[in-house]
Amino acid sequence: MCWKSNSFAPNRARAIFPTYLLPVPLETTTVGVTHTCPGVRPGSKREPAAVGNEGSIVVDRIRSDARSLADFDDSEAHLFDANLGVLADSLNREGDLPESGAQQAHGEFVRAMANRLRTLKWVAKHPDILDEPIERPIFLTGLPRSGTTFCQQLFDCDGDLRLIRTWETISPCPPPAIDPESRQQRIAAVGVHDDRFREEISEFDAIHLRDSGGAEECHNFLAQTFSAIGFHNYMNVPSYAEYVFSDLDLEAAYRVHKRQLQLLQWRGPRRRWVLKYPNHLLAVDEILLVYPDASFVMIHRDPVQTLASLCRLTDAFRVPRMLRVNHEEIGAQMFDFVARHIERLMRFAASEEGRSRTVDIDYYRLVASPADTLAEAYGGLGMAMPEAVRRAVVAWRQANPQGKRGVSPYALEEFGLDENEVAERFSPYVSHFDIPREAEGARLGAAG
């Protein structure tokens, strides 16, 4: 039930698309995760790596390349340089990078920083961008691999709501409303970019639903400030992950997140935003500081299943970036990753803010009865779901049956984890939200 309480052909691409549509060489962006470097305390403060060889991430080069690309100075370096420094240091020490992996990460980091600087440049020219109201945003979250992407697709059936598009996360500037002619070009550029993912990760579509013109999560906006714990899911950066969990200023990161939404909304229609990212769970308090009228939709699914799926995703995304892959290492890292998310989720659920601002959704019922369950979520958010949206949800589900894009089998044992031990560790969360095991949930959802 639903109840109230809580992814190249670089030369060809450059010939077709204007330079601003390709913030950095997209051929340098790919994906892979996670270990603790001997002698380095997780989360410790370190000087950023400023020099290195071709197999290293060099912070000074990233800063220089990003500023050159954006043609703008970084007035926020004091806020976010430490984040980049810890991420680069963790990746250099722990990432087991081949030279190609370092090149890929460099390109990704440059793109992320350049997108933030480009937005700063637009704001400097048009300060009224910061006057754009972001009212009553809905943060769609839950454990990684719990069904948040599926739920996002359902919300996207409502044209009165505003969801971030994949191309907007990769090429947000110029603001869409003032340059609508470039929309299809930007979408096509992202499509070329994602085709590279599919060449390197055969299970890409089965693992993650992503379309260049479709709805996307908030990872790339948080990556602009090097504040995205999602880096830990495709890079071997455990020290960086500990820094995010313990020391990183998430409030500053979400203020940049808000500014990015303001840029996208500027001079365009003002609609209620739905913002999906499982890792929003880590920042619920900071989100409320930045978005005081925010609401949350949380998806709940058997954590044994979500952990197994997350391990499989991590494995698939890690392979193109690393020299060696260790399944047991992945299992241990992702076990801790999920446990940290559950800890934050449970703490928020026990708070008055959590109880009053959150709608909880049972994943199994959502899959079995998407229109009805979404309608109940609308009610919990103080909205009525229009009949046209109900019809659109039914049509989308009929056109996108489970397994349409393939399947990616996975099992905890492959990653050195015992199913019963995992279930016991996460039993307080399961009990609190009355979450069935995967097979039972699928059976009950189908029967209900």
C-alpha positions in Angstrom: 0.0 0.0 0.0 0.9 3.7 -0.2 0.6 5.6 3.0 1.3 9.0 4.4 4.3 9.4 6.8 7.4 9.7 5.3 24.2 6.4 -19.6 31.6 7.4 -29.4 32.3 8.7 -32.1 34.0 11.9 -31.0 35.2 13.4 -34.3 31.8 12.8 -36.0 30.0 14.3 -33.0 32.1 17.4 -33.1 31.4 17.9 -36.7 27.7 17.7 -36.1 27.2 19.5 -32.8 28.2 23.0 -31.7 31.0 23.1 -29.1 28.8 24.1 -26.2 26.7 20.9 -26.6 29.8 18.9 -25.8 31.1 20.4 -22.6 34.1 18.1 -22.6 35.2 15.3 -25.0 32.4 12.9 -24.3 34.6 10.0 -25.4 36.4 10.5 -22.1 33.4 9.7 -20.0 32.5 6.2 -18.9 32.1 4.1 -15.8 33.2 1.3 -12.4 33.7 1.1 -7.3 35.3 0.5 -3.9 38.5 -0.5 -0.5 40.5 1.3 2.1 44.0 2.4 1.2 46.5 1.1 3.8 47.9 3.9 5.9 45.1 6.4 4.9 42.4 7.0 7.4 39.0 7.0 5.7 37.7 10.5 5.5 40.9 12.1 6.6 41.8 15.6 5.4 44.5 15.6 2.8 46.1 18.0 0.4 44.7 17.7 -3.1 46.8 15.8 -5.5 48.3 18.5 -7.7 50.7 16.6 -9.8 50.7 13.1 -11.4 51.5 11.0 -14.4 49.2 9.9 -17.2 47.6 7.3 -15.0 46.6 9.8 -12.3 43.9 12.4 -11.7 45.5 15.8 -11.5 43.4 18.4 -9.7 45.2 21.4 -11.1 44.6 20.2 -14.6 40.9 19.6 -13.9 40.5 23.1 -12.5 42.4 24.7 -15.4 40.6 22.7 -18.1 37.2 23.5 -16.6 37.9 27.2 -16.3 39.2 27.3 -19.9 36.2 25.4 -21.1 33.7 27.6 -19.3 35.7 30.8 -19.9 34.9 31.8 -16.4 36.7 32.0 -13.0 35.5 29.9 -10.1 34.3 32.2 -7.3 33.2 29.1 -5.3 36.5 27.3 -5.3 36.7 27.7 -1.5 33.5 25.7 -1.1 34.2 22.8 -3.4 37.9 22.4 -4.1 38.3 20.2 -1.0 35.6 17.8 -2.3 37.5 17.4 -5.6 40.8 17.0 -3.8 39.5 14.1 -1.6 37.8 12.5 -4.6 40.9 12.7 -6.8 43.2 11.5 -3.9 40.9 8.5 -3.2 40.7 7.6 -6.9 44.5 7.8 -7.4 45.2 5.8 -4.2 42.3 3.2 -4.4 40.9 3.3 -7.9 43.2 0.8 -9.5 42.9 2.9 -12.7 44.3 2.0 -16.1 45.5 5.0 -18.1 42.2 5.1 -20.0 40.3 5.1 -16.7 42.2 8.2 -15.6 41.4 9.9 -18.9 37.8 9.1 -18.5 37.6 10.4 -15.0 39.4 13.5 -15.9 36.9 14.3 -18.7 34.0 13.6 -16.4 35.3 15.9 -13.7 36.1 18.6 -16.1 32.6 18.5 -17.5 31.0 18.6 -14.1 33.0 21.6 -13.0 32.6 23.4 -16.3 28.8 23.0 -16.1 28.8 24.7 -12.7 31.0 27.5 -13.9 28.8 28.0 -17.0 25.8 28.4 -14.7 27.7 30.9 -12.6 28.5 32.8 -15.8 24.8 32.9 -16.8 23.9 34.1 -13.3 26.5 36.8 -13.4 24.9 38.1 -16.6 21.4 37.5 -15.5 21.1 37.8 -11.7 17.3 37.4 -11.9 17.9 33.7 -12.4 18.3 33.5 -8.7 14.8 35.0 -8.2 13.2 31.9 -9.8 11.0 30.2 -7.1 11.4 26.5 -6.7 8.2 25.7 -4.9 7.2 22.6 -3.0 9.7 20.3 -4.8 9.1 16.5 -4.4 12.3 14.5 -3.7 11.8 10.9 -4.9 14.1 8.6 -3.1 14.6 5.3 -1.4 17.4 2.7 -1.2 19.5 2.4 -4.3 17.9 -0.2 -6.7 14.6 0.0 -4.9 12.4 1.2 -7.8 12.9 4.9 -7.8 13.6 5.0 -11.5 10.4 3.1 -12.2 8.4 5.5 -10.0 10.1 8.5 -11.7 8.8 7.3 -15.1 5.3 7.2 -13.7 5.5 10.8 -12.4 6.8 11.8 -15.8 3.4 10.9 -17.2 2.1 14.1 -15.7 2.9 17.1 -18.0 2.1 19.5 -15.1 5.1 18.3 -13.2 8.7 19.1 -14.1 11.4 16.4 -14.1 15.1 16.9 -15.1 15.8 15.5 -18.5 19.0 13.5 -19.2 20.3 16.0 -21.7 19.8 18.8 -19.2 22.1 17.2 -16.7 24.9 16.8 -19.2 24.4 20.1 -21.2 22.3 22.5 -19.1 23.6 25.7 -20.7 22.3 27.7 -22.4 19.0 27.6 -20.4 16.5 25.6 -22.3 13.7 28.2 -22.4 15.9 30.7 -24.2 17.5 28.3 -26.7 14.7 25.8 -27.6 16.3 25.2 -31.0 19.2 23.3 -29.5 17.0 20.8 -27.6 17.1 18.1 -30.3 20.8 18.7 -30.9 21.6 18.3 -27.3 19.4 15.1 -27.0 21.2 13.7 -30.1 24.6 14.5 -28.5 23.7 12.6 -25.4 22.4 9.7 -27.4 25.8 9.4 -29.1 27.4 9.6 -25.7 25.2 6.9 -24.2 25.8 4.6 -27.1 29.4 4.4 -25.9 28.1 3.2 -22.5 26.2 0.5 -24.3 29.3 -0.6 -26.2 31.3 -1.0 -23.0 28.5 -2.3 -20.7 26.5 -4.9 -22.4 23.9 -4.9 -19.7 23.5 -1.1 -19.6 19.9 -1.0 -20.6 18.9 -3.9 -18.4 20.6 -2.3 -15.4 19.5 1.3 -15.6 16.6 2.8 -17.5 17.9 5.9 -19.2 16.9 7.7 -22.4 18.6 10.9 -23.7 15.4 12.8 -23.8 13.8 11.2 -20.8 13.7 11.9 -17.1 17.0 11.6 -15.2 18.2 11.7 -11.6 20.1 14.4 -9.8 23.6 12.8 -9.8 25.1 15.1 -12.4 24.0 18.2 -10.5 25.6 17.1 -7.3 28.6 16.0 -9.2 29.1 19.6 -10.2 30.3 20.2 -6.6 31.9 16.8 -6.3 29.3 16.0 -3.6 27.7 12.9 -5.2 28.0 9.7 -3.2 27.0 8.0 -6.5 30.7 8.3 -7.6 31.2 5.4 -5.2 29.0 3.2 -7.3 31.2 3.3 -10.4 34.6 4.3 -9.0 36.7 2.6 -6.3 36.6 5.5 -3.9 35.9 4.3 -0.4 37.8 7.1 1.3 35.8 9.7 -0.7 32.6 7.9 0.3 33.5 8.1 4.0 34.2 11.8 3.5 30.7 12.3 2.0 29.1 10.4 4.8 31.0 12.3 7.5 32.5 15.6 6.5 31.2 17.0 3.2 29.0 20.2 3.3 25.8 18.9 1.7 24.0 22.1 2.3 26.4 24.0 0.0 26.0 21.2 -2.6 22.2 21.5 -2.5 22.3 25.3 -2.9 24.1 24.7 -6.2 21.5 22.0 -7.0 18.8 24.6 -6.5 20.6 27.2 -8.6 20.7 24.6 -11.4 17.0 24.1 -11.2 16.5 27.9 -11.3 18.6 28.1 -14.5 16.6 25.4 -16.1 13.3 27.0 -15.1 14.3 30.6 -16.0 12.0 32.2 -18.5 10.1 29.0 -18.9 7.0 27.5 -17.3 7.0 27.2 -13.5 5.9 23.7 -12.6 6.4 21.5 -9.5 9.7 19.7 -9.6 10.0 15.9 -9.0 13.7 15.2 -8.2 14.8 11.6 -8.2 18.0 10.3 -6.6 18.3 7.4 -4.1 21.2 9.3 -2.4 18.9 12.2 -1.4 18.5 10.0 1.7 21.8 11.2 3.0 20.8 14.8 2.8 17.2 15.1 4.0 18.1 17.6 6.7 20.2 19.8 4.3 17.5 19.5 1.6 15.0 21.1 4.1 17.4 23.9 4.8 17.6 24.7 1.1 14.0 23.8 0.2 11.9 24.4 3.3 8.7 23.4 1.6 10.0 20.1 0.2 8.2 16.8 0.4 9.6 13.3 0.0 8.4 10.1 -1.7 10.2 7.0 -0.5 10.1 3.6 -2.2 10.5 0.5 0.0 11.7 -2.8 -1.3 13.3 -5.9 0.2 16.9 -4.6 1.1 18.3 -8.1 0.4 17.2 -7.7 -3.2 18.3 -4.0 -3.5 21.8 -4.9 -2.2 22.2 -7.8 -4.6 21.1 -5.6 -7.5 23.4 -2.8 -6.4 26.4 -5.2 -6.2 25.6 -6.3 -9.8 25.4 -2.7 -11.0 28.6 -1.8 -9.3 30.4 -4.7 -10.9 29.1 -3.9 -14.4 30.0 -0.2 -14.1 33.3 -0.8 -12.5 34.8 -3.2 -15.1 35.5 -0.5 -17.9 37.4 1.7 -15.4 39.5 -0.7 -13.4 42.5 -3.0 -13.9 41.0 -5.6 -11.6 37.6 -6.3 -10.1 37.0 -8.0 -6.7 33.5 -9.2 -6.1 33.9 -9.7 -2.3 35.3 -6.2 -2.1 32.2 -4.9 -3.9 30.0 -6.9 -1.6 31.5 -5.5 1.6 31.5 -2.0 0.3 27.9 -2.0 -0.9 26.7 -3.7 2.2 28.1 -0.7 4.2 26.7 1.7 1.6 23.2 0.4 2.0 23.5 0.2 5.7 24.4 3.9 5.8 21.4 4.8 3.7 19.1 2.8 5.9 20.5 4.6 9.0 19.7 8.0 7.6 16.3 6.8 6.4 15.3 5.4 9.7 16.4 8.5 11.6 14.4 10.7 9.3 11.3 8.4 9.5 11.4 8.7 13.3 11.4 12.5 13.2 8.4 14.8 13.1 9.6 16.3 9.8 9.9 12.8 8.4 6.5 11.8 9.5 4.8 14.9 8.2 6.6 15.3 4.9 7.0 11.8 3.5 4.8 9.5 1.5 6.0 5.9 1.6 5.3 3.5 -1.3 5.4 -0.2 -1.3 7.5 -1.2 -4.4 5.6 -4.4 -5.0 2.2 -2.7 -5.1 3.6 0.0 -7.3 4.7 -2.5 -9.8 1.5 -4.5 -9.7 -0.9 -1.5 -9.6 1.0 1.6 -10.8 -1.9 3.9 -11.5 -3.7 3.2 -8.2 -0.5 3.4 -6.1 0.6 6.7 -7.8 -2.9 8.2 -7.2 -2.5 7.4 -3.5 0.9 9.1 -3.5 -0.6 12.1 -5.1 -3.1 12.3 -2.3 -0.4 12.1 0.3 1.3 15.0 -1.5 -1.9 17.1 -1.4 -2.6 16.6 -5.0 -5.3 14.9 -7.1 -4.1 12.8 -10.0 -5.9 13.8 -13.2 -7.7 11.0 -15.1 -5.5 11.9 -18.1 -2.4 11.0 -16.0 -4.0 7.7 -14.9 -4.5 6.8 -18.6 -0.9 7.8 -19.4 0.5 5.7 -16.6 -1.5 2.6 -17.8 -0.4 3.2 -21.4 3.3 3.6 -20.3 3.2 0.4 -18.3 1.6 -1.5 -21.1 4.4 -0.2 -23.4 7.1 -1.0 -20.9 6.6 -4.4 -19.3 9.0 -5.7 -16.8 12.2 -7.1 -18.6 11.5 -5.2 -21.8 15.1 -3.9 -21.9 16.6 -7.2 -20.8 17.5 -8.7 -17.5 20.6 -8.8 -15.4 20.8 -11.8 -13.1 22.5 -11.3 -9.7 22.9 -13.1 -6.4 24.4 -12.0 -3.1 26.6 -15.1 -2.9 28.5 -14.0 -6.0 29.7 -11.0 -3.8 30.6 -13.0 -0.7 27.4 -12.1 1.2 25.1 -14.4 3.0 21.4 -13.7 2.4 20.3 -14.6 5.9 22.9 -12.4 7.5 22.0 -9.5 5.3 18.3 -10.0 6.1 19.0 -10.1 9.8 21.2 -6.9 9.7 18.4 -5.0 7.9 15.5 -6.5 9.8 14.6 -3.3 11.9 14.1 -1.4 8.6 12.0 -4.3 7.2 9.9 -4.5 10.3 9.3 -0.8 10.6 7.9 -0.5 7.1 6.4 -4.0 6.9 8.5 -4.9 3.8 8.1 -8.5 2.5 10.9 -10.6 1.0 11.1 -10.2 -2.8 9.3 -13.4 -3.8 6.5 -12.8 -1.3 6.2 -9.1 -2.2 5.8 -10.0 -5.9 3.2 -12.6 -5.1 1.2 -10.2 -2.8 1.5 -7.4 -5.3 0.1 -9.6 -8.1 -2.7 -10.8 -5.8 -3.7 -7.4 -4.5 
